[in-house]
Amino acid sequence: MSTLNIVDTETLNADPLRELILFAGVLNQSTEVSETSLSDNDGTLPIRTSTIEIVFPPTLTEERILELTDAMEGLSVLSHRTRITLPNTDDEEAFNYNNYVSDAFSYYNLRNDEYETYTQINNEKILPNFCLGALWSRGEQTSEQENYYTMFGTIPGLIDSDVLAPATPINLYEFDDEYLTYSYTDPEAETLTDYYKLMLASGSVSRTDYSEANTHVYVDFNYSLNDTAKVGNTPFFNRIRLPFVNKRVPISLPNGTEYFLETNSNFPSEIARSFIESSMSDKLLKSFRNSNSFLREFNINGSTAELKVYDLMEMLESIGYGGSITQTDEMFLRSEVQNYAIDDNSPFTFYFYKLILLGKIRAKMRAKLKKFKELIVENQEHDIEHVGFKVIKKIEGRSTPIQTFYFLNRASLEDFIDTQIKFDRVYNYEVIGMFAIYGSNYSYENVQKISGFNPLSNEPVKRINFTFTNSPSVKIVEVSMATHTLRIVEPPPIVPEITFYNEMTTKNKLKIRMEHQDGNIVDEYRKVPLRPFAGNQNYIDKLKQYFSSDNVLVTSGKTSEGIYEIYRLEDPPSSYLDFEDALIATVQSNIVYSNGEHSRNAMFTDLIKHQKKYYYAFRTLTHRGNPSELSPIYVAEMYEDADETFMTFDLYQMPENKNSQPDSHMRKYIQIIPNTEHLVPNSEEIIEQFPDATSAITALKLGRDELEEKLFEYNSENKYIKLRLESKNSGRKMDLNLFFKRKTTNN
């Protein structure tokens, strides 16, 4: 966890009383003599007014008290001091192909060559919106959502298709990468309901309105993990985890106190809930974009930074009747039961809903408003509330966002699936948390110094009293929580299964069968990079962004095109790089199925000499021409016996490179310890000349003054001690050149 300690820059050292209490430690007693009941200021904001009396210790001078009272009179301070704890980011290479443990990753799900090409030549915003599909899959088929789902009526047939589908099963009901809807009552009534393929079949229909509406997407329904698991129809996508801060559920005890229980799920925002219950959640979501925000300077963990903020009450007061819910560049995704106040077309009901909302927010502010003792004496931080998210999506190299997605903080929200992406394009995502800070706007009035005597000791008592007034200042502040760079490319194919054949009655012909491998291979214990070979460096660079790792985390049979590169050497290789200029053929099967696809298995016949070893290696190419890892190296040989031909083949093991020299540690054979006379420091000289050890360290010398030669003078290539070792058995000699240095340890 990383913690952001946030303090308004303008409040640093602004309150002399607070500084005196906290840092000078002069407070003996703080007493709230009286406290007025809460009252509303112009019917809007709750105010806490208290009469405070402080008794100072006798050591505080009269002059200091007078200075304090003068500085406090009429002082007003706006404070939002708080603490935000951000969740941990990914450990290195946290991505797991099966369990999705990474905070963000790109995922190549299904192979759809036509869709991949379509995305590369069209605008992202014209592509299917996964969040819209999640809403539609609930049966939320209002006319509003139907308009979006049919791309503003340009493709009416999309009503009968699905963006979402159950995750593709393994060895179950799957055919040609399409998920089939199975009817238990009529097994023959199997239908394809793939939104992506039906959209492609519509041809080049103009969808300008749909594209523009996808610029700002407001997600105002319970978009949950149950939705984001249904990627069965999705060819590829970017998945981003929305990092919740608040996972604490408040538990009320019988005695009236409250404690928080840590949970594994997010605890939703009470502010968001108030807006939803008051039929004005659209106003809160749009405030993330259209509020009268400004940059406010804060001190964050000791450094100055500007954060974008806006005032919650000002936003509430600015809400007026009239206008449309959405602009042409906006898309609101709300459930069928989620009514907005503006939908009723009645000013009376609209302002009635607004009064309900104001009442809820005012009650929330009143509960969070701090007393003098809590704010000044105990130095408590202000409460925060995680209201929602903005996810800003940019193309690499551009500063202007192409899309922005907005989410309210709900209990079920966790993942964001983005399907509106182009194949082989780099995207930068910034996840911004919207936090409400229940700050304070407090002031001191009627500050008086009171003279008197202690009746018990007859000593003078130094005290002041004043009126302390505190009103809430609730700011919505934007905090950048995570950034991700993602790119979709096809993962490397699996290297083929290789089998060698020969015909016993035919000379010199060696047949090689390259067999396609289905499925995905994930080896979490042997993660290695794709090795540079034969012009694949550009693909390697793309894979680093796809996997967010230097290593290849998965190889997949779905990306193989059944095209194979065959490399051959006639001399034993010393490295796989020896094969770079040894490409002898690129082959593909000439068998074509009825659906127009080639067989992914291939045969190749090579003509070789008898009684001579040949060394082979293979690569598989994807449908986009990118290569797999180089296969293991095979060695094959044919020989003739009478009128028959025989063959042997095996995996070839390259000889180990022994470019090393054995080490022999002599710690257990020899020990060199200086004579104690060479370790005596010049302590008397140091004590006389230097006040402390730090300044004396440079003058430290070792060795008694009467020694003719000191051991630590042997510390250079020109002056060292030679120690010669000679074997009694072999007579071999070895010299050790000894240099002596002293090391200084800094504590």
C-alpha positions in Angstrom: 0.0 0.0 0.0 1.1 3.5 -0.8 -0.1 6.4 1.4 -0.7 10.0 0.2 -0.7 12.4 3.1 -2.5 15.5 1.8 -2.5 18.9 3.4 -3.6 22.2 1.9 -0.5 24.2 1.2 -2.2 27.5 2.3 -3.0 26.0 5.7 0.6 25.1 6.6 1.6 27.3 9.6 -1.6 29.3 9.1 -3.1 28.6 12.6 -0.9 29.9 15.4 -3.1 28.2 18.1 -2.9 24.8 16.4 0.9 25.2 16.0 1.3 26.1 19.7 -0.8 23.1 20.9 0.7 20.5 18.6 4.3 21.5 18.4 5.0 23.6 21.5 3.2 21.3 23.8 1.8 24.1 26.0 -1.8 22.8 26.4 -2.7 21.7 29.9 -6.4 21.7 29.5 -9.0 22.4 26.7 -12.6 22.8 27.7 -15.6 23.3 25.6 -17.5 25.5 28.0 -20.6 25.6 25.9 -21.7 24.4 22.4 -24.6 25.8 20.5 -26.9 23.4 18.7 -26.3 22.9 15.0 -27.9 25.5 12.8 -28.1 26.0 9.1 -26.5 28.9 7.2 -29.1 30.2 4.8 -30.8 26.8 5.0 -27.8 25.0 3.2 -24.8 24.3 5.3 -24.7 23.0 8.9 -22.5 25.0 11.3 -21.0 23.9 14.6 -20.4 26.8 17.0 -18.6 26.3 20.3 -17.3 28.5 23.1 -13.8 27.4 24.0 -11.7 28.1 27.1 -8.0 27.2 27.2 -5.8 27.3 30.3 -2.1 27.8 29.6 0.8 26.7 31.8 2.5 29.4 33.9 5.6 29.2 31.7 3.9 30.9 28.8 4.6 34.6 28.9 1.9 37.3 28.9 3.5 38.8 25.7 3.2 35.4 23.9 -0.5 35.1 24.9 -1.2 38.7 23.6 0.5 37.8 20.3 -1.6 34.7 20.1 -4.9 36.4 20.7 -4.1 39.2 18.2 -3.2 36.6 15.5 -6.3 34.5 16.2 -8.9 37.2 16.1 -10.9 36.9 12.9 -8.7 34.2 11.5 -10.4 31.9 9.0 -8.8 28.6 7.9 -9.9 26.3 5.1 -8.5 22.8 5.7 -8.8 19.4 3.9 -6.0 17.5 5.6 -6.5 13.8 5.0 -4.8 10.6 4.1 -5.5 8.4 1.0 -4.1 4.9 1.0 -3.8 3.5 -2.5 -3.8 -0.3 -3.2 -0.6 -2.1 -4.1 0.3 -2.2 -7.8 1.2 -5.4 -9.6 4.3 -7.4 -8.7 6.6 -7.9 -11.6 5.1 -10.3 -14.1 1.9 -10.8 -12.1 0.0 -11.7 -15.2 -1.5 -15.2 -15.2 -3.2 -16.4 -18.3 -5.8 -18.4 -16.5 -6.5 -16.4 -13.3 -6.3 -12.7 -14.5 -4.4 -11.7 -11.4 -2.8 -8.7 -13.1 -4.2 -5.2 -12.7 -4.2 -4.6 -16.4 -3.5 -6.7 -19.5 -4.3 -7.2 -23.1 -6.0 -10.4 -24.0 -6.2 -12.1 -27.4 -9.3 -14.3 -27.0 -10.6 -15.4 -30.4 -9.1 -15.4 -33.8 -11.2 -13.3 -36.2 -9.0 -12.2 -39.1 -11.7 -10.0 -40.7 -12.4 -8.2 -37.5 -8.7 -7.6 -36.8 -8.4 -6.0 -40.2 -11.6 -4.0 -39.7 -10.4 -2.5 -36.5 -7.1 -1.3 -38.1 -8.9 0.8 -40.7 -11.8 2.2 -38.6 -12.3 4.5 -35.7 -12.2 2.9 -32.2 -15.5 4.5 -31.2 -17.3 2.7 -34.0 -16.5 -0.7 -32.5 -18.7 -2.7 -30.1 -18.9 -1.2 -26.5 -18.5 -4.0 -24.0 -20.1 -1.9 -21.2 -23.2 -1.4 -23.4 -23.3 -5.1 -24.1 -23.2 -5.8 -20.3 -26.3 -3.6 -19.8 -28.1 -5.1 -22.8 -27.5 -8.7 -21.6 -29.6 -8.0 -18.5 -32.7 -7.5 -20.6 -32.5 -3.8 -20.1 -33.9 -3.3 -23.6 -35.3 0.2 -23.3 -35.7 2.3 -26.4 -32.8 4.4 -25.1 -30.5 1.4 -24.9 -31.9 -0.1 -28.2 -30.8 3.1 -29.9 -27.2 2.6 -28.8 -27.2 -1.1 -29.3 -28.3 -0.9 -32.9 -25.8 1.9 -33.5 -28.5 4.5 -33.8 -30.7 2.2 -36.0 -28.1 1.7 -38.7 -28.0 -2.1 -38.1 -31.4 -3.2 -36.6 -30.4 -6.8 -36.8 -28.0 -6.3 -33.9 -31.0 -6.6 -31.5 -30.9 -10.3 -31.9 -27.1 -10.6 -31.2 -25.0 -10.6 -28.1 -21.9 -8.6 -27.3 -21.5 -10.8 -24.2 -21.4 -14.6 -24.1 -20.2 -17.2 -21.6 -16.5 -17.7 -21.7 -15.5 -20.1 -24.4 -15.4 -23.7 -22.8 -12.6 -26.1 -23.3 -13.4 -29.1 -25.5 -17.1 -28.4 -25.0 -19.8 -26.8 -27.2 -17.5 -24.7 -29.5 -17.1 -24.6 -33.3 -14.7 -22.5 -35.3 -14.2 -20.0 -32.5 -17.9 -19.2 -32.3 -20.0 -19.8 -29.2 -23.3 -21.6 -30.1 -26.5 -21.0 -28.2 -27.9 -24.4 -27.3 -31.6 -25.0 -26.9 -32.5 -27.9 -24.6 -36.0 -28.0 -26.0 -35.0 -28.0 -29.6 -31.4 -29.2 -30.0 -31.4 -28.3 -33.7 -32.3 -24.7 -33.0 -28.6 -23.7 -32.6 -28.0 -20.1 -33.5 -25.0 -17.9 -33.7 -25.5 -14.7 -31.8 -22.1 -13.0 -32.3 -22.5 -9.2 -32.3 -19.1 -8.7 -33.7 -19.7 -10.9 -36.8 -23.1 -9.6 -37.5 -21.7 -6.1 -37.4 -19.0 -7.0 -39.9 -21.7 -8.6 -42.1 -23.5 -5.2 -42.3 -20.8 -3.8 -44.6 -19.8 -0.2 -44.7 -22.8 1.4 -43.0 -22.2 5.0 -41.8 -22.4 5.0 -38.0 -21.3 8.6 -37.2 -23.8 9.2 -34.4 -22.8 6.0 -32.6 -19.1 6.8 -32.9 -19.5 10.3 -31.5 -21.7 9.1 -28.6 -18.8 6.8 -27.5 -16.6 9.8 -26.7 -17.9 10.1 -23.1 -19.4 6.9 -21.7 -21.2 7.0 -18.3 -21.6 3.6 -16.6 -24.6 4.0 -14.2 -25.6 0.4 -13.5 -24.2 -2.5 -11.5 -21.4 -3.4 -13.9 -19.9 -6.4 -12.1 -17.4 -9.3 -12.3 -20.3 -11.5 -13.5 -20.4 -9.3 -16.7 -16.6 -9.1 -17.2 -16.3 -12.9 -17.2 -18.5 -13.2 -20.3 -16.0 -12.6 -23.0 -17.0 -15.6 -25.1 -17.8 -13.5 -28.2 -15.0 -11.0 -27.8 -12.1 -11.4 -30.2 -9.7 -9.3 -28.1 -9.9 -6.7 -25.3 -8.0 -4.7 -22.7 -8.9 -5.4 -19.2 -8.2 -2.9 -16.4 -8.9 -3.4 -12.7 -10.4 -0.4 -11.0 -8.3 -0.1 -7.8 -10.7 0.5 -4.9 -9.5 2.2 -1.8 -12.5 1.7 0.5 -12.9 -2.0 1.4 -14.1 -1.3 5.0 -17.7 -2.0 6.0 -19.0 0.0 9.0 -20.4 -2.1 11.8 -22.6 -0.5 14.5 -22.3 -1.9 18.0 -25.2 -2.0 20.6 -23.4 0.7 22.7 -23.6 3.1 19.8 -20.0 3.0 18.7 -18.9 2.0 15.3 -15.9 0.0 13.9 -14.9 -1.1 10.4 -14.6 -4.6 9.1 -12.0 -5.2 6.4 -13.5 -7.1 3.4 -12.4 -8.3 0.0 -15.0 -6.4 -1.8 -15.5 -2.7 -2.3 -17.8 -0.7 0.1 -19.8 1.7 -2.1 -19.9 5.4 -1.8 -22.6 6.9 0.4 -22.5 10.1 -1.7 -23.1 8.0 -4.8 -25.9 6.2 -3.1 -27.5 9.5 -2.1 -27.5 10.6 -5.7 -28.9 7.3 -7.0 -31.7 7.2 -4.4 -32.6 10.8 -5.3 -32.7 10.1 -9.0 -29.8 12.4 -9.8 -26.9 10.1 -10.3 -26.6 11.5 -13.8 -25.7 14.9 -12.3 -22.9 13.4 -10.2 -21.5 11.4 -13.1 -21.5 14.5 -15.4 -19.9 16.6 -12.6 -16.8 14.4 -13.2 -16.6 16.1 -16.6 -18.5 19.4 -16.4 -18.0 20.7 -12.9 -16.5 24.2 -12.2 -13.2 22.6 -11.3 -9.9 24.4 -10.5 -6.4 23.4 -9.5 -5.7 23.7 -5.8 -2.2 23.4 -4.4 -1.6 20.7 -1.8 1.4 19.4 0.0 1.5 15.6 -0.7 4.1 13.6 1.3 6.2 16.7 1.7 6.1 17.9 -1.9 3.9 20.5 -3.5 1.5 19.4 -6.2 -1.7 20.7 -7.8 -4.8 18.6 -7.8 -8.0 19.2 -9.7 -10.9 19.9 -7.3 -14.5 21.2 -7.3 -16.9 22.0 -4.5 -19.7 19.5 -3.9 -22.2 22.1 -2.6 -21.5 24.5 -5.4 -22.2 21.7 -7.9 -25.5 20.8 -6.1 -26.6 24.4 -6.1 -25.9 24.8 -9.8 -28.2 21.9 -10.7 -31.2 23.4 -12.5 -34.2 22.1 -14.4 -34.1 21.8 -18.1 -31.7 20.6 -20.8 -31.1 17.1 -22.1 -29.5 14.3 -20.2 -26.9 13.6 -22.9 -25.0 15.6 -25.5 -24.2 14.2 -28.9 -20.8 13.1 -27.6 -22.1 11.3 -24.6 -23.6 7.8 -23.8 -25.5 7.1 -20.6 -25.7 3.4 -19.7 -28.4 3.0 -17.0 -30.6 0.2 -15.9 -34.3 0.1 -16.8 -35.3 0.9 -13.2 -32.8 3.8 -12.9 -35.0 6.9 -13.2 -33.5 10.4 -13.6 -35.4 13.3 -12.2 -35.3 15.1 -15.5 -37.2 12.2 -17.1 -40.5 13.2 -15.4 -40.6 16.4 -17.4 -41.9 18.2 -14.3 -40.1 21.1 -12.6 -42.0 20.3 -9.3 -40.8 16.7 -9.1 -37.3 17.7 -10.3 -36.8 20.2 -7.5 -38.5 17.8 -5.0 -35.8 15.2 -5.9 -33.2 17.9 -5.5 -34.5 18.8 -2.0 -34.3 15.1 -1.1 -30.7 15.0 -2.3 -29.7 18.2 -0.4 -31.2 16.8 2.8 -29.2 13.6 2.4 -25.9 15.4 1.7 -26.5 17.9 4.5 -27.1 15.1 7.0 -23.9 13.4 5.8 -22.0 16.7 6.3 -23.4 17.2 9.8 -22.2 13.8 10.9 -18.7 14.4 9.5 -18.3 17.9 10.9 -15.5 18.0 13.5 -15.5 19.6 16.9 -12.7 21.9 18.1 -11.1 19.2 20.2 -11.1 16.7 17.3 -9.8 19.1 14.7 -7.3 21.3 16.7 -6.4 19.4 19.9 -6.4 15.8 18.7 -5.3 16.8 15.1 -7.7 14.3 13.5 -7.6 14.0 9.8 -10.7 14.7 7.7 -12.8 11.8 6.4 -12.7 10.8 2.8 -15.1 8.9 0.5 -14.3 7.3 -2.8 -17.0 8.5 -5.1 -16.1 7.1 -8.5 -13.6 6.8 -11.4 -12.6 8.4 -14.6 -10.7 6.2 -17.0 -8.9 8.4 -19.6 -7.9 6.6 -22.8 -5.3 8.0 -25.2 -3.4 6.7 -28.2 0.4 6.6 -27.6 2.0 9.8 -28.8 -1.1 11.9 -28.4 -2.1 14.1 -25.5 -5.8 14.4 -26.3 -8.0 11.6 -25.0 -10.0 9.7 -27.6 -12.4 8.3 -25.0 -13.3 8.8 -21.3 -15.3 6.3 -19.2 -17.0 7.3 -16.0 -18.0 5.0 -13.1 -19.8 5.5 -9.8 -18.4 3.6 -6.9 -20.7 0.7 -6.5 -20.3 -2.5 -4.5 -20.1 -4.7 -7.5 -17.7 -2.7 -9.7 -14.2 -4.1 -10.1 -13.1 -4.6 -13.7 -13.4 -2.5 -16.9 -13.3 -4.3 -20.2 -12.4 -2.2 -23.2 -13.3 -3.7 -26.6 -13.2 -0.5 -28.5 -9.5 -0.9 -29.5 -7.6 -1.4 -32.7 -5.5 -4.5 -33.3 -1.7 -3.7 -32.9 -2.2 -0.1 -31.5 -0.7 1.1 -28.3 -3.1 2.7 -25.7 -2.3 4.6 -22.6 -4.9 4.5 -19.8 -5.0 6.7 -16.7 -7.3 5.6 -13.9 -8.4 8.6 -11.8 -10.1 8.2 -8.4 -12.7 10.8 -7.5 -12.5 11.4 -3.7 -14.8 13.5 -1.5 -12.9 15.2 1.3 -15.1 16.3 4.2 -13.0 19.3 5.0 -13.4 22.2 7.5 -13.8 26.0 7.1 -13.3 27.2 10.7 -12.7 30.6 12.3 -11.9 32.2 15.7 -14.0 35.1 16.9 -14.3 37.1 20.2 -10.8 36.0 21.3 -10.2 37.3 24.9 -7.4 37.0 27.4 -8.9 36.4 30.9 -7.0 37.3 34.0 -7.6 35.6 37.4 -6.1 33.6 40.2 -6.1 30.0 41.2 -8.1 29.9 44.5 -6.1 27.0 45.8 -2.5 28.3 45.1 -3.4 32.0 44.8 -1.2 32.0 41.6 -2.3 33.8 38.4 -4.1 31.7 35.8 -3.3 32.4 32.1 -6.2 31.6 29.9 -8.1 32.7 26.8 -11.7 32.1 25.6 -13.1 32.5 22.1 -15.9 31.4 19.8 -15.0 28.5 17.5 -17.1 28.2 14.3 -16.7 25.3 11.9 -18.6 24.7 8.7 -18.1 21.9 6.1 -16.1 22.3 2.9 -16.6 19.1 0.9 -14.3 19.0 -2.1 -14.2 16.4 -4.8 -10.6 15.9 -5.7 -9.1 13.9 -8.5 -6.2 11.6 -7.7 -4.3 9.6 -10.3 -4.4 6.0 -9.1 -2.8 4.0 -11.9 -1.5 4.2 -15.5 -1.3 1.4 -17.9 0.2 0.9 -21.4 -1.5 -1.9 -23.4 -1.3 -3.3 -26.9 -3.1 -6.2 -28.6 -1.0 -8.4 -30.8 -1.4 -12.1 -31.5 0.6 -14.3 -29.1 3.3 -16.6 -30.6 2.1 -19.9 -31.9 3.2 -23.2 -30.5 6.1 -24.8 -32.2 5.0 -27.8 -34.4 5.3 -31.5 -33.6 8.0 -32.9 -35.9 8.1 -36.4 -37.3 10.7 -37.7 -39.9 9.8 -40.4 -42.4 11.5 -42.3 -45.2 10.5 -44.7 -47.9 12.6 -47.9 -47.6 12.6 -48.4 -51.3 13.3 -44.8 -52.3 16.8 -43.3 -52.0 17.7 -39.8 -50.8 14.2 -38.6 -49.9 13.6 -37.5 -46.3 10.0 -36.7 -45.5 9.2 -34.3 -42.6 5.7 -33.9 -41.2 4.9 -30.6 -39.3 1.9 -31.1 -37.1 -0.2 -28.1 -35.8 -0.6 -27.9 -32.0 -3.9 -26.8 -30.5 -4.6 -25.1 -27.2 -2.5 -22.8 -25.1 0.7 -23.5 -23.3 1.4 -21.7 -20.0 4.5 -22.6 -18.1 4.7 -20.3 -15.0 8.0 -21.9 -13.9 9.9 -21.4 -17.2 9.2 -17.9 -18.3 11.7 -16.9 -20.9 11.9 -14.1 -23.6 11.4 -14.9 -27.3 15.0 -15.1 -28.7 16.0 -12.7 -31.4 16.2 -14.6 -34.6 15.9 -13.9 -38.3 14.2 -10.5 -38.2 11.8 -11.0 -35.3 13.0 -8.1 -33.1 10.0 -5.9 -34.0 7.6 -8.6 -33.0 9.5 -9.1 -29.8 9.1 -5.4 -28.9 5.3 -5.7 -29.5 5.1 -8.8 -27.3 6.8 -7.0 -24.4 3.9 -4.5 -24.5 1.3 -7.2 -25.0 2.5 -9.3 -22.0 3.7 -6.3 -20.0 6.8 -8.4 -19.5 10.0 -9.3 -21.3 9.0 -12.9 -21.2 6.6 -14.9 -23.3 3.9 -15.9 -20.9 1.7 -18.0 -23.2 1.9 -19.6 -26.7 -1.3 -20.4 -28.5 -2.3 -22.7 -31.3 -5.1 -20.3 -32.3 -2.7 -17.9 -34.0 -1.0 -20.5 -36.2 -1.6 -20.3 -39.9 -0.2 -23.7 -40.8 2.8 -22.0 -42.5 6.2 -23.3 -41.5 9.8 -22.2 -42.0 12.4 -25.0 -42.3 16.1 -24.4 -41.5 18.9 -26.9 -42.3 22.6 -27.1 -41.5 25.1 -29.7 -42.7 27.6 -29.0 -39.9 26.8 -29.3 -36.2 25.6 -25.9 -34.8 27.2 -24.3 -31.9 24.3 -21.9 -31.3 20.8 -21.5 -32.6 22.0 -18.4 -34.3 23.9 -20.6 -36.8 20.5 -21.3 -38.4 19.8 -17.6 -39.3 21.0 -17.9 -42.9 20.0 -21.6 -43.3 16.3 -21.2 -44.4 15.7 -23.8 -47.1 11.9 -23.7 -47.4 8.6 -22.0 -46.3 5.8 -24.5 -46.7 2.0 -24.7 -46.3 -0.4 -27.6 -46.9 -2.1 -27.6 -50.3 -5.2 -29.2 -48.7 -8.1 -26.8 -48.6 -11.3 -27.5 -46.6 -14.8 -26.6 -47.8 -14.8 -23.5 -45.6 -11.7 -22.2 -47.6 -9.2 -22.8 -44.8 -5.9 -24.6 -45.4 -5.0 -27.6 -43.3 -2.6 -26.6 -40.6 -0.5 -29.7 -41.0 2.1 -29.9 -43.7 4.6 -32.3 -45.3 8.0 -31.5 -46.8 10.3 -33.7 -48.8 14.1 -33.0 -48.6 16.7 -34.6 -50.8 19.8 -35.4 -48.7 22.9 -37.6 -49.1 23.3 -40.9 -47.4 25.6 -41.4 -44.4 25.7 -37.7 -43.6 24.1 -36.0 -40.6 21.7 -33.0 -41.2 20.5 -30.6 -38.6 17.0 -29.1 -38.7 15.1 -26.4 -36.9 11.5 -25.1 -37.5 9.3 -22.1 -36.9 5.5 -21.6 -37.2 4.2 -18.4 -38.6 1.0 -16.6 -37.4 -1.8 -15.5 -39.7 -0.1 -12.1 -39.6 3.3 -13.5 -40.5 5.0 -13.3 -37.1 7.1 -16.3 -36.0 7.1 -18.7 -33.1 10.1 -19.5 -31.1 12.6 -21.7 -32.9 11.9 -25.4 -32.3 14.4 -27.8 -30.7 17.2 -28.9 -33.1 16.8 -32.3 -34.8 19.6 -34.4 -36.3 18.6 -36.8 -39.0 20.7 -39.3 -41.1 19.9 -41.8 -43.9 21.9 -44.8 -44.9 21.6 -47.6 -47.4 21.7 -51.2 -46.6 21.6 -53.6 -49.7 18.4 -52.6 -51.5 16.7 -50.8 -48.6 17.1 -47.2 -47.1 17.0 -46.6 -43.3 16.8 -43.5 -41.3 17.6 -42.3 -37.7 16.6 -39.0 -36.1 16.9 -37.6 -32.7 17.0 -34.3 -30.8 20.4 -32.7 -31.0 22.1 -31.4 -27.9 24.6 -28.6 -28.5 27.9 -28.9 -26.6 28.1 -26.7 -23.5 30.2 -23.6 -23.8 32.9 -24.0 -21.3 34.2 -20.5 -21.4 34.9 -20.4 -17.7 37.7 -20.8 -15.2 37.2 -22.9 -12.1 37.4 -21.0 -8.8 39.0 -22.3 -5.6 38.2 -20.5 -2.4 41.1 -20.4 0.0 39.3 -19.2 3.1 39.7 -22.6 4.7 43.3 -22.9 3.7 44.8 -19.5 4.6 44.0 -16.7 7.0 45.8 -13.3 7.2 45.5 -11.3 10.4 47.5 -8.1 10.9 49.7 -7.7 14.0 47.9 -5.7 16.7 50.7 -3.0 16.5 49.4 -2.2 13.0 45.8 -1.6 14.3 46.5 0.9 17.0 44.8 4.3 16.1 46.3 7.7 16.7 43.6 8.5 19.3 45.5 11.1 21.4 46.1 13.2 18.3 42.5 13.0 17.2 41.0 13.9 20.6 43.2 17.0 20.8 42.4 18.3 17.4 38.8 17.4 16.6 35.5 17.9 18.5 33.7 14.8 17.2 34.2 11.5 15.4 32.7 12.6 12.1 35.2 15.4 11.5 38.1 13.3 12.8 37.5 10.3 10.4 39.7 11.7 7.7 42.7 12.1 10.0 42.5 8.5 11.4 45.8 6.6 11.1 46.5 3.0 12.1 49.8 1.7 13.4 52.2 2.8 16.2 54.4 5.8 15.4 57.6 3.9 16.2 57.0 1.3 13.4 59.4 1.7 10.5 56.8 0.5 8.0 53.1 0.6 8.4 50.9 -2.1 7.0 48.3 0.2 5.5 50.9 2.0 3.4 50.9 -1.1 1.2 47.8 0.0 -0.7 48.7 0.6 -4.3 50.0 -1.2 -7.4 53.4 0.3 -6.7 53.7 -0.8 -3.1 52.2 -4.1 -2.0 53.3 -7.3 -0.1 54.0 -10.4 -2.2 53.1 -13.7 -0.7 54.4 -16.8 -2.5 52.9 -20.2 -2.1 54.8 -23.4 -3.3 53.5 -26.9 -3.6 55.6 -29.5 -1.9 54.4 -32.2 -4.2 54.5 -30.6 -7.7 56.8 -27.6 -7.0 54.2 -25.2 -8.6 54.3 -21.7 -7.3 51.5 -19.1 -6.9 51.9 -15.5 -5.9 49.4 -13.4 -3.9 49.8 -9.7 -4.1 48.3 -8.2 -0.9 46.9 -4.7 -0.7 45.7 -3.3 2.6 43.0 -0.7 3.0 40.9 0.6 5.8 37.1 0.9 5.3 35.0 3.6 6.9 31.4 2.6 7.9 28.8 5.4 7.9 26.2 4.9 10.6 
